[in-house]
Amino acid sequence: MIEAVSKNFFLRVSQSKQLNKAAQKWGLRFGASQVVAGDDLETAIVKVNELNRKGLKCTLDHLGEFVSSKEEASAAADYCLRTLDAMEKSKVDSNLSVKMTQLGLDIDYQFCLENMKRIVSRAKKYGNFVRIDMEDSSRTQITLDILKELRKEYDNVGTVIQAYLYRSEKDIKDLAGVPLRLVKGAYKEPSDVAFQEKQQVNDNYLKIIKEHLLSGSYTAIASHDHTIIENVKQFVKQENIPNSQFEFQFLYGFRNELQLSLVKEGYTVRVYVPFGNDWFGYFMRRLAERPQNIGFALRGFFNK
């Protein structure tokens, strides 16, 4: 009961535009620096280099939410291009992750699509890959629509499918052959579109992971759940699926020892590395996911 209340609280707070705006002035406070790799690109590149030296691949994400003008969205797209340029110049091993609401998804479909084409085209030039982060269920279909348009011209773009949505099993079938990151899901969704029980989500998560792997598609399993990871390891051995067809993904700052142990076992491990001063919504969702994460906030608060 307490866990559910705390989750709902942090998810509601994550959607506060007022708190988000204030947080940009605070800097990385309340433990956020443990899960956000700095507030500028230069610092993030340094962090990626450190992770690469440990055998970890990365994906960089310039955090941003609540974009309400084309000017802001264009600026965000330009920042994505600079991030790709910086990754190429520094020769770090990292993809790029983007949120399309930051690139104008809620403003104009065609405008957002053109921003995405600019980004994916630049990444293609560098031989890099762009991951479109999935947001709440109200934006699932339009995200997949834009992905479909992009895939007509580019093969270096994929997205994320969330296991807690009822529709995800069908989406997985429709997206066979597309590189996907599979996650449980981090937004508060109503019972008419999403599973509400933890076990139901876990069961569906394993189902879509296995479905995508068996289709021969490249699969990124993004989970800190040791049970899920062990289940996947057993499944790929049983089905003779090569390690080159999948990777495990972790959020920056979480399960560091497990990340390194998987690398030593010969698995590909990628770390999702968020950065930027627009960190508040992302951090609140991390606190909502697991009550244990609140320790980050408490330690960060009392260390200030």
NORURBEL-V138022 format. One record per residue. RES is the residue in one small letter. PHI is phi in radians with two decimals (* if undefined). OMEGA is omega in whole degrees, 0 to 359 (NA if undefined). Layout:
BEGIN
res | phi | omega
RES | PHI | OMEGA
RES | PHI | OMEGA
END
This chain:
BEGIN
res | phi | omega
m | * | 180
i | -1.08 | 180
e | -1.07 | 181
a | -1.13 | 179
v | -1.10 | 181
s | -1.13 | 178
k | -1.09 | 181
n | -1.09 | 180
f | -1.08 | 183
f | -1.17 | 177
l | -1.18 | 177
r | -1.15 | 181
v | -1.10 | 182
s | -1.07 | 183
q | -1.64 | 182
s | -1.40 | 179
k | -1.17 | 181
q | -1.16 | 179
l | -1.17 | 179
n | -1.06 | 180
k | -1.15 | 179
a | -1.13 | 183
a | -1.09 | 179
q | -1.14 | 178
k | -1.55 | 183
w | -1.27 | 191
g | 1.47 | 184
l | -1.36 | 182
r | -1.79 | 171
f | 1.01 | 177
g | 1.59 | 182
a | -1.09 | 182
s | -1.13 | 178
q | -1.37 | 182
v | -2.18 | 176
v | -2.16 | 190
a | -1.51 | 178
g | 1.71 | 183
d | -1.82 | 176
d | -2.47 | 185
l | -1.12 | 182
e | -1.05 | 178
t | -1.12 | 180
a | -1.11 | 179
i | -1.09 | 177
v | -1.06 | 180
k | -1.10 | 179
v | -1.11 | 177
n | -1.01 | 180
e | -1.11 | 179
l | -1.19 | 178
n | -1.01 | 181
r | -1.12 | 178
k | -1.59 | 180
g | 1.61 | 182
l | -1.76 | 171
k | -1.48 | 183
c | -2.41 | 165
t | -2.41 | 183
l | -1.61 | 179
d | -2.38 | 175
h | -1.42 | 187
l | -1.12 | 177
g | -3.11 | 179
e | -2.50 | 174
f | 1.09 | 175
v | -1.28 | 186
s | -2.20 | 180
s | -2.42 | 178
k | -1.11 | 179
e | -1.11 | 178
e | -1.13 | 181
a | -1.16 | 178
s | -1.11 | 178
a | -1.12 | 178
a | -1.14 | 178
a | -1.10 | 177
d | -1.06 | 179
y | -1.16 | 176
c | -1.08 | 179
l | -1.14 | 178
r | -1.12 | 179
t | -1.15 | 177
l | -1.09 | 178
d | -1.07 | 182
a | -1.17 | 178
m | -1.13 | 180
e | -1.14 | 181
k | -1.12 | 183
s | -1.48 | 179
k | 1.07 | 175
v | -1.31 | 178
d | -1.62 | 184
s | -2.69 | 169
n | -1.56 | 176
l | -2.13 | 173
s | -1.93 | 181
v | -2.36 | 172
k | -1.90 | 186
m | -1.29 | 174
t | -1.13 | 177
q | -1.27 | 184
l | -1.87 | 173
g | 1.77 | 183
l | -1.00 | 182
d | -1.48 | 183
i | -1.74 | 183
d | -2.81 | 183
y | -1.01 | 184
q | -1.13 | 178
f | -1.08 | 178
c | -1.13 | 179
l | -1.05 | 179
e | -1.17 | 175
n | -1.06 | 179
m | -1.12 | 179
k | -1.09 | 177
r | -1.02 | 184
i | -1.24 | 183
v | -1.16 | 178
s | -1.11 | 178
r | -1.12 | 178
a | -1.09 | 178
k | -1.04 | 178
k | -1.01 | 182
y | -1.61 | 184
g | 1.22 | 183
n | -1.93 | 187
f | -2.19 | 180
v | -2.04 | 178
r | -1.87 | 176
i | -1.52 | 178
d | -1.17 | 177
m | -1.58 | 180
e | -1.87 | 185
d | -1.24 | 189
s | -1.09 | 179
s | -1.16 | 182
r | -1.96 | 183
t | -1.10 | 185
q | -1.15 | 181
i | -1.17 | 176
t | -1.12 | 179
l | -1.19 | 177
d | -1.11 | 179
i | -1.19 | 177
l | -1.01 | 180
k | -1.04 | 178
e | -1.10 | 181
l | -1.12 | 183
r | -1.19 | 175
k | -1.18 | 182
e | -1.98 | 189
y | -2.26 | 176
d | -1.82 | 183
n | -1.77 | 179
v | -2.50 | 178
g | -2.55 | 181
t | -2.52 | 184
v | -2.16 | 174
i | -2.06 | 185
q | -1.81 | 188
a | -1.18 | 184
y | -1.35 | 178
l | -1.48 | 179
y | -1.03 | 186
r | -1.28 | 191
s | -1.12 | 180
e | -1.09 | 177
k | -1.20 | 180
d | -1.04 | 179
i | -1.05 | 178
k | -1.11 | 181
d | -1.18 | 185
l | -1.79 | 177
a | -0.98 | 181
g | 1.68 | 179
v | -1.65 | 177
p | -1.13 | 184
l | -2.20 | 166
r | -1.70 | 181
l | -1.86 | 183
v | -2.32 | 176
k | -1.35 | 180
g | 2.11 | 188
a | -2.22 | 179
y | -1.91 | 176
k | -1.49 | 184
e | -2.09 | 180
p | -1.26 | 184
s | -1.21 | 179
d | -1.42 | 179
v | -2.17 | 187
a | -2.48 | 172
f | -1.09 | 181
q | -1.85 | 183
e | -1.65 | 183
k | -0.97 | 182
q | -1.15 | 178
q | -1.09 | 179
v | -1.12 | 180
n | -1.04 | 180
d | -1.09 | 181
n | -1.21 | 178
y | -1.07 | 178
l | -1.11 | 180
k | -1.09 | 183
i | -1.29 | 175
i | -1.06 | 182
k | -1.13 | 179
e | -1.05 | 184
h | -1.23 | 178
l | -1.12 | 182
l | -1.17 | 177
s | -1.38 | 181
g | 1.46 | 184
s | -1.53 | 177
y | -1.22 | 189
t | -2.26 | 174
a | -1.81 | 181
i | -1.67 | 185
a | -1.76 | 182
s | -2.73 | 173
h | -1.71 | 185
d | -1.38 | 184
h | -1.05 | 180
t | -1.11 | 178
i | -1.07 | 182
i | -1.06 | 179
e | -1.13 | 179
n | -1.09 | 179
v | -1.14 | 180
k | -1.04 | 179
q | -1.19 | 183
f | -1.12 | 183
v | -1.17 | 176
k | -1.21 | 180
q | -1.09 | 184
e | -1.69 | 181
n | 0.96 | 177
i | -1.52 | 183
p | -1.19 | 179
n | -1.06 | 181
s | -1.25 | 183
q | -1.66 | 182
f | -2.66 | 174
e | -2.57 | 172
f | -1.69 | 180
q | -2.17 | 180
f | -2.32 | 173
l | -1.40 | 177
y | -0.96 | 176
g | 1.64 | 183
f | -2.10 | 174
r | 0.87 | 184
n | -1.04 | 181
e | -1.16 | 178
l | -1.15 | 177
q | -0.95 | 184
l | -1.20 | 179
s | -1.18 | 177
l | -1.18 | 177
v | -1.07 | 180
k | -1.11 | 179
e | -1.40 | 177
g | 1.71 | 179
y | -1.59 | 173
t | -1.38 | 180
v | -2.22 | 179
r | -2.09 | 180
v | -1.87 | 177
y | -1.41 | 188
v | -1.97 | 178
p | -1.49 | 177
f | -2.64 | 179
g | 2.09 | 182
n | -1.53 | 179
d | -1.66 | 193
w | -1.73 | 194
f | -1.09 | 182
g | -1.07 | 179
y | -1.05 | 183
f | -1.14 | 180
m | -1.12 | 178
r | -1.19 | 176
r | -1.18 | 178
l | -1.17 | 181
a | -1.22 | 186
e | -1.12 | 183
r | -2.51 | 179
p | -0.97 | 181
q | -1.07 | 183
n | -1.19 | 179
i | -1.06 | 177
g | -1.00 | 177
f | -1.02 | 183
a | -1.15 | 181
l | -1.14 | 178
r | -1.11 | 181
g | -1.14 | 181
f | -1.16 | 184
f | -1.36 | 177
n | -1.56 | 181
k | -1.53 | NA
END
